[in-house]
Amino acid sequence: MTLPVALAGVGKRFRGTTALQDVTLELRPGVTGLLGPNGAGKTTLLRIVATALSPDAGTVRVLGADPADPAGRLAIRRRLGYLPQESGAYSGFTAFSFVDYVAVLKEMTDRSARHAEVRRVLDAVGLGDRAHQRIRALSGGMRRRVGLAQALLGHPDLLVLDEPTVGLDPEQRLRFREVLAGLPDDATVLLSTHLTEDVAALCPTVVVLDSGRVLFHGETTALAALADGRVWDAEAPDPRAAVSWRTPEGRFRNVGSPPPGAALVPAGPEHGYLLLTGSTAAEQVAS
């Protein structure tokens, strides 16, 4: 079977700063979450997979093609849906006209069929009733959903989504989860997020990236299992903990090496993530 995404020894530097270092990664169909602190290299990795950026080292194969080859890159883009961190939607467009513009770029030449597809994806993200409203008049969350709509055009075989739930309220995030749940079983989705709850709800598989290196790649349940027996609540931060934060109940949740008799709590993916990445990610999980 041809893997949807295969990276081997991928590296990338920007002005002397290493963004990715020796990243080797293979993705199979399904939804994979990409977790990591700010500056971990998540956006750089997604841009490379989406053919928007070339690596300095290593090899990349996406949907069986080589993005370094112009013909291969074109073949990938015909089967790719990409939501960048900044969507670049033109504010003077209506939601419909912007998504229709992207559909034209994706070589959807039949006007009637193309417009039906534009309406389909706008309805899928809950913007059917805002289709003819100008993007500059939409809220931040709605603009994000316009970006998601254009990524869904044409039922792509590979979806690359950079922070897709940023700016979405709880109801909109639930709709986003429903959209992903409705994708074909053979579709591949790679999405980055700061929200471990999104990973737990959406992603059977997770990749943890920190300082440009892959620290973990496996099942989300296995990430949670890393913290089994290592999460406990106390009245104060415990010096034996790798990270601690105050819970809404006013107690402190600690992750690390518990003392005898500690009040252990069930471990989740966020706790395994914190054990891997340390205190640099604690604020993200606590918030």
Secondary structure, DSSP 8 states (H G I E B T S, - for coil): ---SEEEEEEEEEETTEEEEEEEEEEE-SEEEEEE--TTSSHHHHHHHHTTSS--SEEEEEETTB-TTSHHHHHHHHTTEEEE-SS----TTSBHHHHHHHHHHHTT---HHHHHHHHHHHHHHTT-GGGTTSBGGGS-HHHHHHHHHHHHTTT--SEEEEESTTTT--HHHHHHHHHHHHTS-TT-EEEEE-S-HHHHHHH-SEEEEEETTEEEEEEEHHHHHHTTTT-EEEESS--TTEEEEEE-TTS-EEEEES--TT-EE----HHHHHHHHHGGGGHHHHH-
